[in-house]
Amino acid sequence: MNAAMERQHPSISAEEMERRRENVRMVIRENAIEGARHGPEVDPILEAYICGEIKVTEMTPLLKKIWNEA
């Protein structure tokens, strides 16, 4: 796991974390409806975003790296 994804104290509120968690769940459901599924290697990145450890702009390159290696 890279340094950007190491667990830290959240820098966002509990409400923001819940909003992000629900948004991630919604995207996962929408992708599943379209036939796209993610593997367990994506979960730490999603959790880091939900917890406020990375920004959405940092999440995309990490996900692309995983997808390009698959």
Helices and strands as residue ranges (DSSP letters): G 3-5, H 14-33, G 40-42, H 43-50, H 56-69
